[in-house]
């Protein structure tokens, strides 16, 4: 198994607030890892440190065996140019989609390859078509984001990230802003990607999705990994009190089984 | 008071008025183009986190926003030549005052326009691997400029009106020509009425355009 991403002793603080307190994680090619935790536990910050939307306070990020940044006496130095190059190799999907409203769907998907990778027009168009088809929205290529449902917008955002042909994909609460009936189509798209062997780090509150799709589940509390393992172990037989409480809170209200048929 | 309106002297001096109109338009266009161009840089400096840029830009904007334009024009015509390395004629002084004033105002329009763009747009662009100038040029400015257009058009209207202040330093724009003609022909009432009308005809279509634009962008949300 090749290791795509390795996180070593990652710390991040904002002023006096310590959000991440020493995270270690190894992600192999094709892994689907779901990160759970209460709000404020540091899950989004962890994700955002991987593509340097936030600069880690200390610790190391190693992508494809190569540590990011240059080691200096007073810590690691991150040249901006290296970080932009790294972000082009890591895809990110946001809670609020953040599509570019002044571009149509196809232009949104072409924008990264065109501006960052400097692909020629034909190659950009080919990629846009390929990845829009993949998320099932080839027929919406000429539409503008404002004309799409939330679920469709998020699928375009996924296509936009995929068009960069990233080595790893980060999903930051990708379905949290969606109406309940639109969540399924986005999770379905994400599951397809996982099945195809995409390496994925997913922050979500969808426990059912985590159970079905994840190879590994991490439970974060106070900026540390409290518990981790395969979904069966963490979600069904949790060992830690913090994990149990979290899962209890999520399981308070349930439909009786027959209704789900 | 009985006054018999007589516009004949206005018509017989049409050529002088035409020169005035041309000078008004030249001054307004020069100041608008230069003002919008340099305003972008001052706005960017105001937006910058770096104090070295931020502080002087803020000082500049506040000075020009909080002093009368007339004082600025008078200063550039009567005070500045004493310390200036080059000659200052009426046009240069008026253009300096009005341009710098427009720079100050338009920089605020740029800044507010850019700040009105949701930070998720910056993040999405950044996450794709764009550098700062690509984020700004491809994603932020194209959206921000659309929101700025009504404000810029309003500014252009204000600017055309402010050019009349240049008459006090004898720049031959419309107002100054009118003043000259009326002292020769003794027809202030017809002359200034005509000038008001000319300004109105020049500016009103523009104001209508601004209104239409504002309604349209409001409808779009």
Contacts between the chains, C-beta under 8 A, distances in Angstrom:
chain1	res1	chain2	res2	distance
A	51	B	127	6.3
A	53	B	123	6.5
A	53	B	126	6.7
A	53	B	127	6.6
A	80	B	131	7.4
A	81	B	131	7.8
A	84	B	129	5.2
A	84	B	130	7.0
A	84	B	131	5.1
A	85	B	129	6.8
A	86	B	129	7.8
A	87	B	126	6.6
A	87	B	127	5.8
A	87	B	128	7.0
A	87	B	129	4.3
A	88	B	128	6.9
A	88	B	129	2.9
A	89	B	129	7.6
A	90	B	127	7.9
A	91	B	127	7.8
A	92	B	127	4.1
A	94	B	120	6.4
A	94	B	123	6.7
A	94	B	124	6.6
A	94	B	127	7.7
A	96	B	120	5.4
A	98	B	118	7.8
A	98	B	120	3.9
A	98	B	121	6.2
A	98	B	123	6.3
A	98	B	124	3.7
A	99	B	124	7.5
A	100	B	121	6.9
A	100	B	124	7.1
A	100	B	125	7.9
A	100	B	139	5.8
A	100	B	143	7.8
A	101	B	143	6.8
A	102	B	142	5.3
A	102	B	143	5.2
A	102	B	146	7.5
A	111	B	128	6.9
A	111	B	138	6.9
A	112	B	128	4.0
A	112	B	129	6.9
A	112	B	130	8.0
A	115	B	128	7.6
A	115	B	130	6.0
A	115	B	134	5.4
A	115	B	138	5.6
A	116	B	128	5.8
A	116	B	129	4.4
A	116	B	130	5.9
A	116	B	134	7.3
A	157	B	124	7.9
A	160	B	128	7.5
A	161	B	127	7.7
A	161	B	128	7.8
A	164	B	128	6.5
A	164	B	129	7.1
